[in-house]
Amino acid sequence: MLSGKCVVLGVTGSIAAYKIAYLASALKKQNCDVHVIMTKNATEFIAPLTFETLTGNKCLVDTFDRDFQFDVTHISIAKKADLILVAPASANVIAKMANGIADDMLTTTVLASKAVKLVSPAMNTNMYQNPITQDNLKKLEGYGFEVIQPATGLLACNDVGEGKMPEPEVLFEYVLKHIAMEKDLLGKKVIVTAGPTQEAIDPVRYITNHSTGKMGYALAKACMLRGAEVTLVSGQTSIVPPMFVHVIPIRSAKEMFDAVSANCESADMIFKAAAVADYTPSVTHDNKVKKKEGDMAIPLKRTEDILQHVGSIKRSHQLVCGFSMETENMLENSTAKLEKKKVDMIVANNLKVAGAGFGVETNIVTLITKNGTKELPMMSKFDTANEVINHLMTLGQ
């Protein structure tokens, strides 16, 4: 996702500096051009050679280093960068950046660049909470920097509190959010439903299905990376929700219906990827139902049809996409669903086709609209999600 992108990592004097090696490696694996600039204090915690080995680029420390190609290095890197992340950011370097002091390679490059700038403070709790540091962070935000809130935990000084740099995986997600994809959904509000519903029989048992939520979660992340404000209405899954997405956890079809209904009026796009139960027990018992002799019957009643409800009230500017999981007559059944539900598009797939369906990392889908069908080849669920978004967007043009 980061091919052709240039990220500059600014590393300052903090014990957390060693963690940035993991971040540099993760970015490089995404084909990102990674450049590391270290303060002299940072080199006391981790060697520049480590970053040079991981990134394939010279690690910059000295502004007046003579071993470089003939250009003004801090200016050329500043112009090249799509994003600068200073992490870990010490109180000293934060103070310098907030007040325009440029007395080393890192602060000079930051001051010279128009790239997206992120700062991840890492320091003792008292230093972080000091009004001077807090004022400097507010200054940086006022100048367009995004300040990544530190984690709370055990610090290197054995204090427990705010000031811990988030893990590299979290910093990686911040980088993706800003530069991984074109922001063609900026300003749009999106609702995505995902996962299964659970229809309670009693406090112990429930009726559900095999949905893992992977397709819906991929859609939510793709929309977020493309700039949308995303609300993810999710059944119970084992997947960690994507960052920067508002998650509404639900269990039953009724809870999902209520959550979607409460949020759909302001949405520009709605993706109904959840596997919602069509039936729910007529009676939910307060106590565990005990085994009895002979067969046991559980009376069922229909659940409220969320997609049909959304289709019936959707406004002219809204785009609604439903999903159809079939085991036979996929095109016929899914086309009928498009017409009955009065939605803009149905994403259809066949559970019996290898590479599609529940629990796998890939999908094979057919996009159905009133204008016809479009078959997509097998691809990852994230790539499928982006193709679904692209096709739905064309319907609003």
C-alpha positions in Angstrom: 0.0 0.0 0.0 3.0 2.3 0.4 4.7 1.8 -2.9 6.1 5.1 -4.2 5.7 6.8 -0.8 8.5 8.3 1.2 8.4 8.3 5.0 11.0 10.0 7.3 11.3 8.6 10.8 12.8 11.0 13.3 14.3 9.2 16.3 15.3 11.0 19.4 17.0 10.1 22.7 14.6 7.7 24.4 14.8 4.1 25.4 11.8 3.5 23.1 14.1 4.2 20.1 14.8 0.5 19.6 11.1 -0.1 18.8 11.4 2.1 15.7 13.5 -0.6 14.1 10.4 -2.8 13.9 8.4 0.1 12.4 11.1 0.8 9.8 11.1 -2.9 8.8 7.3 -3.0 8.6 7.2 0.1 6.3 10.0 -1.3 4.1 8.0 -4.5 3.7 5.2 -2.3 2.2 7.7 -1.1 -0.4 8.0 2.3 1.3 11.1 4.4 0.8 12.1 4.9 4.5 14.7 7.4 5.7 15.8 7.7 9.3 17.1 10.8 10.9 18.5 10.4 14.4 19.6 12.9 17.1 23.0 12.3 18.6 21.3 11.3 21.8 19.3 8.6 19.9 22.5 7.0 18.8 23.3 6.1 22.4 20.2 3.8 22.4 20.4 2.2 18.9 23.1 2.3 16.2 22.5 4.0 12.9 23.8 0.9 11.2 20.6 -0.9 12.3 18.4 1.5 10.4 20.7 1.5 7.4 20.5 -2.3 7.2 16.7 -2.3 7.5 15.9 0.6 5.1 18.8 0.5 2.6 19.3 4.2 3.1 22.0 6.2 4.9 20.9 7.1 8.4 21.3 10.8 8.9 22.6 12.3 12.1 25.1 15.1 11.4 23.9 18.1 9.5 27.4 18.8 8.2 28.3 15.2 7.3 30.6 15.3 4.2 29.9 11.8 3.1 26.8 12.5 0.9 25.8 13.2 -2.7 26.1 16.8 -3.7 22.8 18.2 -2.6 21.6 20.0 0.5 20.5 16.8 2.3 18.0 18.1 4.8 16.3 20.1 2.1 16.2 17.2 -0.4 14.8 14.8 2.2 12.3 17.4 3.4 11.0 17.8 -0.2 10.9 14.1 -0.9 8.9 13.1 2.2 5.2 12.4 2.1 5.2 12.0 5.9 7.5 12.7 8.8 7.0 10.8 12.0 9.0 11.8 15.0 9.0 8.8 17.3 10.0 8.6 20.1 9.8 12.3 20.5 11.6 13.6 23.6 10.4 16.7 25.5 13.5 18.5 24.3 12.9 17.9 20.6 9.1 18.7 21.0 10.1 22.0 22.5 12.5 22.8 19.7 9.9 21.9 16.9 7.2 23.9 18.7 9.4 27.0 18.8 11.1 26.8 15.4 14.5 25.9 16.6 16.5 24.0 14.0 19.9 23.1 15.4 20.4 19.6 14.1 19.5 17.4 11.1 16.1 16.3 12.5 14.7 19.7 13.5 16.1 21.3 10.4 14.4 18.8 8.1 11.1 19.1 10.0 11.1 22.8 9.7 11.9 22.7 6.0 9.2 20.2 5.1 5.6 20.6 4.0 4.9 16.9 4.5 2.3 15.5 6.9 3.9 15.6 10.4 3.2 13.2 13.2 4.7 13.3 16.7 4.7 10.5 19.3 5.8 11.8 22.7 7.8 9.4 24.9 9.1 10.5 28.3 8.6 10.4 32.0 5.0 11.0 33.2 5.9 14.2 35.0 7.7 15.6 32.0 4.8 14.7 29.7 2.2 16.3 32.1 4.3 19.4 32.7 2.4 22.4 31.5 5.3 23.5 29.4 5.3 20.2 27.5 1.6 20.3 27.1 1.7 23.8 25.8 4.4 22.8 23.3 2.2 19.9 22.1 -0.7 22.3 21.6 1.5 24.6 19.6 2.5 21.8 17.3 -1.2 20.9 16.8 -1.9 24.5 16.0 0.9 24.3 13.3 -0.8 21.2 11.8 1.1 18.4 13.5 -0.8 15.4 14.7 0.1 14.4 18.2 -0.2 10.6 18.8 -1.4 10.2 22.4 1.1 8.2 24.5 0.1 4.9 26.2 -0.2 4.5 29.9 2.0 1.8 31.5 5.3 1.0 33.2 8.0 3.4 32.0 11.7 2.8 31.8 12.2 4.9 35.0 9.8 2.4 36.8 7.1 5.0 37.1 3.6 4.0 36.0 1.6 6.5 34.0 1.3 8.5 30.8 4.3 8.9 28.5 4.9 5.5 27.0 5.3 5.4 23.2 2.6 3.3 21.5 3.7 0.0 20.0 5.2 0.0 16.4 2.0 -1.6 15.1 0.0 1.4 16.3 2.4 3.9 14.7 2.3 1.9 11.5 -1.5 2.3 11.4 -1.1 6.1 11.8 1.2 6.2 8.8 -1.3 4.1 6.7 -4.2 6.3 7.7 -2.4 9.4 6.3 -0.7 8.3 3.1 -1.7 4.7 2.1 -4.6 5.7 -0.1 -6.1 8.6 -2.0 -8.6 10.4 0.1 -11.5 10.2 -2.4 -14.0 9.6 0.4 -13.0 12.6 2.5 -16.0 14.2 4.0 -18.2 11.2 3.5 -19.9 9.3 6.3 -20.1 5.5 5.9 -21.8 2.7 7.8 -20.6 -0.8 7.5 -22.2 -3.8 9.1 -20.1 -6.9 9.7 -20.0 -10.3 11.4 -22.8 -12.6 12.6 -25.8 -12.0 14.9 -26.6 -14.1 17.9 -30.2 -14.9 18.6 -30.6 -16.0 22.2 -32.5 -19.1 23.1 -31.7 -18.8 26.8 -28.8 -17.4 28.8 -26.5 -20.3 27.6 -27.5 -21.0 24.0 -28.0 -19.0 20.8 -28.6 -19.4 17.1 -25.8 -17.9 14.8 -23.9 -18.5 11.6 -20.3 -19.0 10.4 -19.6 -15.3 9.5 -16.2 -14.1 10.7 -16.7 -10.4 9.8 -13.5 -10.3 7.7 -15.2 -8.8 4.6 -17.0 -6.1 6.6 -13.9 -5.2 8.5 -11.9 -5.0 5.3 -14.6 -2.6 3.9 -14.5 -0.5 7.1 -10.7 -0.2 6.9 -10.6 0.6 3.2 -13.2 3.4 3.6 -11.3 4.8 6.6 -8.0 4.8 4.6 -9.8 6.6 1.8 -10.8 9.4 4.2 -14.3 8.5 5.2 -15.8 8.8 8.7 -16.7 5.2 9.3 -19.2 3.6 11.7 -18.8 -0.1 12.0 -21.8 -2.0 13.4 -20.3 -5.3 14.3 -21.5 -8.6 15.6 -19.2 -10.7 17.9 -16.0 -11.6 16.1 -12.4 -12.5 17.0 -11.0 -9.8 14.8 -9.5 -6.6 16.2 -11.4 -3.7 14.7 -9.5 -1.3 12.5 -8.2 1.8 14.2 -9.8 5.2 13.6 -13.2 3.6 13.1 -16.2 4.1 15.4 -17.4 0.7 16.4 -20.9 -0.1 17.7 -20.8 -3.7 19.1 -24.1 -5.6 18.9 -25.2 -9.2 19.4 -28.7 -9.7 18.0 -30.4 -8.8 14.7 -32.7 -6.4 16.7 -29.6 -4.6 18.1 -28.1 -4.3 14.7 -31.4 -3.0 13.2 -31.6 -0.3 15.9 -27.9 0.7 15.5 -28.2 1.1 11.7 -31.5 2.9 11.9 -30.1 5.4 14.4 -27.2 6.2 12.1 -28.3 5.7 8.5 -30.0 9.1 8.0 -26.6 11.0 8.0 -24.7 8.3 6.0 -23.6 8.8 2.4 -22.8 5.2 1.8 -24.1 2.0 3.6 -22.5 -1.4 3.2 -24.6 -4.2 4.7 -21.9 -7.0 4.8 -23.2 -8.6 8.1 -24.7 -12.1 8.1 -27.9 -11.3 9.9 -30.1 -14.0 11.2 -33.4 -14.3 9.3 -35.1 -15.9 12.2 -34.9 -15.5 16.0 -36.6 -17.6 18.8 -40.1 -16.4 19.5 -39.4 -16.7 23.2 -36.1 -16.1 25.0 -36.0 -18.0 28.2 -34.7 -16.4 31.4 -33.2 -19.6 32.6 -31.4 -22.5 30.9 -33.8 -24.8 29.1 -33.2 -28.3 30.5 -33.1 -31.4 28.3 -36.3 -33.4 28.0 -37.3 -36.7 26.6 -38.2 -36.7 22.9 -37.6 -34.0 20.3 -37.4 -30.4 21.3 -38.9 -27.7 19.0 -37.9 -24.0 19.1 -40.6 -21.8 17.7 -39.0 -19.0 15.5 -40.2 -15.6 14.2 -38.8 -13.4 11.4 -36.3 -10.8 12.3 -36.6 -7.2 10.9 -35.0 -7.0 7.4 -32.4 -4.3 7.9 -31.4 -4.0 4.2 -35.0 -3.7 3.0 -35.7 -1.1 5.7 -32.6 1.0 4.6 -33.6 0.6 0.9 -37.1 1.8 1.6 -36.0 5.0 3.4 -32.8 5.9 1.5 -32.4 9.4 0.1 -31.4 10.3 -3.4 -27.8 11.1 -2.4 -27.3 7.9 -0.5 -25.7 4.7 -1.9 -26.6 1.4 -0.4 -24.8 -1.9 -1.0 -26.1 -5.2 0.2 -24.3 -8.6 0.2 -25.7 -12.0 -0.9 -24.2 -15.3 0.2 -25.7 -18.1 -1.9 -25.1 -21.9 -2.4 -27.0 -22.1 -5.7 -28.7 -19.9 -8.3 -26.4 -17.0 -7.2 -27.2 -14.6 -10.0 -30.9 -15.2 -10.0 -31.3 -15.0 -6.3 -29.0 -11.9 -5.9 -30.7 -10.0 -8.8 -34.0 -10.6 -7.2 -32.6 -9.3 -3.9 -31.4 -6.1 -5.6 -34.9 -5.4 -6.9 -36.8 -6.4 -3.8 -34.6 -4.5 -1.4 -34.5 -1.4 -3.6 -30.7 -0.9 -3.1 -28.0 0.3 -5.5 -25.8 -2.8 -5.6 -25.6 -6.4 -4.4 -22.2 -8.1 -3.9 -22.9 -11.8 -4.5 -20.7 -14.8 -3.9 -21.1 -18.5 -3.7 -20.2 -20.3 -0.5 -19.3 -23.5 -2.4 -16.7 -21.8 -4.6 -13.1 -22.3 -3.3 -11.6 -19.0 -2.2 -14.9 -17.4 -1.4 -17.1 -17.4 1.6 -16.7 -17.4 5.4 -13.3 -17.5 7.2 -10.9 -17.3 4.3 -8.6 -14.4 3.4 -9.8 -14.1 -0.2 -13.1 -13.6 -2.0 -14.7 -14.1 -5.4 -17.6 -11.8 -6.0 -20.0 -10.6 -8.7 -21.2 -7.0 -8.5 -24.9 -6.7 -9.5 -26.6 -3.4 -10.3 -29.5 -2.4 -12.5 -27.0 -1.7 -15.2 -25.7 -5.3 -15.3 -23.1 -7.5 -13.6 -19.4 -7.4 -13.1 -17.4 -10.5 -12.1 -14.2 -9.9 -10.1 -11.4 -12.4 -10.0 -10.1 -14.0 -6.7 -8.4 -11.4 -4.6 -7.8 -10.5 -1.0 -10.8 -9.3 0.9 -9.2 -5.9 1.3 -8.6 -5.6 -2.5 -12.2 -6.8 -3.0 -13.4 -4.2 -0.6 -11.7 -1.4 -2.7 -13.2 -2.7 -5.9 -16.7 -2.8 -4.3 -16.2 0.8 -3.1 -15.0 1.9 -6.6 -18.0 0.4 -8.3 -20.5 1.8 -5.9 -19.0 5.3 -6.3 -19.5 5.2 -10.0 -23.2 4.8 -9.4 -23.3 8.2 -7.7 -21.6 10.1 -10.5 
